[in-house]
Amino acid sequence: MKAPLSTSSRRVALVTGSNRGIGETVVRELRKAGYATVSNGRSARKGPGDLHVRADVATPSGARKAVAAARKSFGRLDLLVCGVGHFFYTPVSEMDVEAWDGLLTSNLKSTWLCCREALPLLRKARGVVITVGGPVTQTVRGNPRAVGYQMAKTALTVFTKSLAQAEAPRGLRVNMVNPGFIRTYAYSRKEIAEAAARVPARRTGDPADIAAAVLWLASDAAAYVNGAVVDVGGGLWV
Ligand SMILES: NC(=O)c1ccc[n+]([C@@H]2O[C@H](COP(=O)([O-])OP(=O)(O)OC[C@H]3O[C@@H](n4cnc5c(N)ncnc54)[C@H](OP(=O)(O)O)[C@@H]3O)[C@@H](O)[C@H]2O)c1
């Protein structure tokens, strides 16, 4: 068996869905802060991690592959950031089986599968899980234009809080970060300008805003923060 890349006491982080967008920046910032990092995505595009794992983490085998890679290369796992979570509009009346399955699988099942695989390592490290919600999960509300996404992220909140309560006695912390409108490749300039006008802070967010919240929640400064839902949206929908 190959020797691990590093046997030092450096904290190790796995960030799913991180070959672009918010996840990519989270990995870069974690690296700057001294973490050994594992990035992930399904396509051939490589992420910025010390190690990159190509895997569909919404499948049991993909989640297993991503966590096993962290274990084999670094021998431990201190932080799991569950970044995968597709968004697309699904009006209630037009919801079909594909949209239902796709949104719940991408946003919810991927997180559950990765947590399930990573728990043994995270328990050993008394580690941290951070799930990624949306600007809509702080309270239970309807969303007639994007019902699938809303359902999935709301259920993810329940999952996050349940896991936090279950694992707190073992020293784990599980929290959720809720991005508001964050500037990624997915939005045009026009969309960003329109979105900014709706945000009380009058600006959209940068992926670095999310990375800062992740770093804080992962740090010992947040040692007593557990089961929390942290909005990072400039006051949007609070
Ligand atoms: N951007 C926003 O304004 C915003 C607002 C609220 C919430 N969020 C949430 O924040 C998170 C990140 O958003 P984002 O805008 O950065 O997303 P994104 O740009 O669409 O990035 C998604 C990333 O996930 C990867 N991915 C997708 N499905 C995967 C799977 N099954 N297994 C492994 N990797 C997968 C993609 O790479 P491949 O294509 O190579 O797989 C890509 O790297 C999501 O949970 C999203 O719901 C974003």
The ligand as an SDF file (V2000), in Angstrom:
LIG
                    3D

 48 52  0  0  0  0  0  0  0  0999 V2000
  -24.1150   30.5740   -6.6020 N   0  0  0  0  0  0  0  0  0  0  0  0
  -25.1000   31.0100   -5.8180 C   0  0  0  0  0  0  0  0  0  0  0  0
  -25.5210   32.1640   -5.8980 O   0  0  0  0  0  0  0  0  0  0  0  0
  -25.6980   30.0900   -4.7970 C   0  0  0  0  0  0  0  0  0  0  0  0
  -26.7620   30.5780   -4.0320 C   0  0  0  0  0  0  0  0  0  0  0  0
  -27.3230   29.7520   -3.0630 C   0  0  0  0  0  0  0  0  0  0  0  0
  -26.8220   28.4810   -2.8560 C   0  0  0  0  0  0  0  0  0  0  0  0
  -25.8020   28.0270   -3.6210 N   0  0  0  0  0  0  0  0  0  0  0  0
  -25.3250   26.6660   -3.3560 C   0  0  0  0  0  0  0  0  0  0  0  0
  -23.9100   26.6860   -3.2530 O   0  0  0  0  0  0  0  0  0  0  0  0
  -23.3550   25.4580   -3.7450 C   0  0  0  0  0  0  0  0  0  0  0  0
  -22.3370   25.7640   -4.8280 C   0  0  0  0  0  0  0  0  0  0  0  0
  -22.9680   26.5680   -5.8040 O   0  0  0  0  0  0  0  0  0  0  0  0
  -22.2110   27.0450   -7.1220 P   0  0  0  0  0  0  0  0  0  0  0  0
  -23.0420   28.1290   -7.7230 O   0  0  0  0  0  0  0  0  0  0  0  0
  -20.7660   27.2700   -6.8680 O   0  0  0  0  0  0  0  0  0  0  0  0
  -22.4110   25.7170   -8.0080 O   0  0  0  0  0  0  0  0  0  0  0  0
  -21.7710   25.3680   -9.3940 P   0  0  0  0  0  0  0  0  0  0  0  0
  -20.9960   26.5170   -9.9010 O   0  0  0  0  0  0  0  0  0  0  0  0
  -22.8720   24.8220  -10.2020 O   0  0  0  0  0  0  0  0  0  0  0  0
  -20.7050   24.2560   -9.0090 O   0  0  0  0  0  0  0  0  0  0  0  0
  -21.1080   23.0110   -8.8580 C   0  0  0  0  0  0  0  0  0  0  0  0
  -19.8610   22.1740   -8.6840 C   0  0  0  0  0  0  0  0  0  0  0  0
  -20.3010   20.9160   -8.2750 O   0  0  0  0  0  0  0  0  0  0  0  0
  -19.7660   19.9080   -9.1580 C   0  0  0  0  0  0  0  0  0  0  0  0
  -20.7720   18.8520   -9.1360 N   0  0  0  0  0  0  0  0  0  0  0  0
  -22.0800   18.9160   -9.4960 C   0  0  0  0  0  0  0  0  0  0  0  0
  -22.6950   17.7290   -9.2490 N   0  0  0  0  0  0  0  0  0  0  0  0
  -21.7450   16.9200   -8.7240 C   0  0  0  0  0  0  0  0  0  0  0  0
  -21.7560   15.5790   -8.2350 C   0  0  0  0  0  0  0  0  0  0  0  0
  -22.8830   14.8520   -8.2540 N   0  0  0  0  0  0  0  0  0  0  0  0
  -20.6010   15.0480   -7.7580 N   0  0  0  0  0  0  0  0  0  0  0  0
  -19.4630   15.7940   -7.7350 C   0  0  0  0  0  0  0  0  0  0  0  0
  -19.3910   17.0640   -8.1530 N   0  0  0  0  0  0  0  0  0  0  0  0
  -20.5220   17.6250   -8.6570 C   0  0  0  0  0  0  0  0  0  0  0  0
  -19.5350   20.6310  -10.4670 C   0  0  0  0  0  0  0  0  0  0  0  0
  -18.5340   20.0560  -11.2430 O   0  0  0  0  0  0  0  0  0  0  0  0
  -18.8620   18.9860  -12.4370 P   0  0  0  0  0  0  0  0  0  0  0  0
  -19.8220   19.6680  -13.3560 O   0  0  0  0  0  0  0  0  0  0  0  0
  -17.5270   18.6970  -13.0040 O   0  0  0  0  0  0  0  0  0  0  0  0
  -19.4530   17.8120  -11.7450 O   0  0  0  0  0  0  0  0  0  0  0  0
  -19.0560   21.9860   -9.9330 C   0  0  0  0  0  0  0  0  0  0  0  0
  -17.7070   21.9200   -9.5490 O   0  0  0  0  0  0  0  0  0  0  0  0
  -24.5620   24.6390   -4.2270 C   0  0  0  0  0  0  0  0  0  0  0  0
  -24.9610   23.7620   -3.1980 O   0  0  0  0  0  0  0  0  0  0  0  0
  -25.6430   25.6900   -4.4750 C   0  0  0  0  0  0  0  0  0  0  0  0
  -26.9520   25.1600   -4.3700 O   0  0  0  0  0  0  0  0  0  0  0  0
  -25.2430   28.7980   -4.6010 C   0  0  0  0  0  0  0  0  0  0  0  0
  1  2  1  0
  2  3  2  0
  2  4  1  0
  4  5  1  0
  4 48  2  0
  5  6  2  0
  6  7  1  0
  7  8  2  0
  8  9  1  0
  8 48  1  0
  9 10  1  0
  9 46  1  0
 10 11  1  0
 11 12  1  0
 11 44  1  0
 12 13  1  0
 13 14  1  0
 14 15  2  0
 14 16  1  0
 14 17  1  0
 17 18  1  0
 18 19  2  0
 18 20  1  0
 18 21  1  0
 21 22  1  0
 22 23  1  0
 23 24  1  0
 23 42  1  0
 24 25  1  0
 25 26  1  0
 25 36  1  0
 26 27  1  0
 26 35  1  0
 27 28  2  0
 28 29  1  0
 29 30  1  0
 29 35  2  0
 30 31  1  0
 30 32  2  0
 32 33  1  0
 33 34  2  0
 34 35  1  0
 36 37  1  0
 36 42  1  0
 37 38  1  0
 38 39  2  0
 38 40  1  0
 38 41  1  0
 42 43  1  0
 44 45  1  0
 44 46  1  0
 46 47  1  0
M  CHG  2   8   1  16  -1
M  END
$$$$
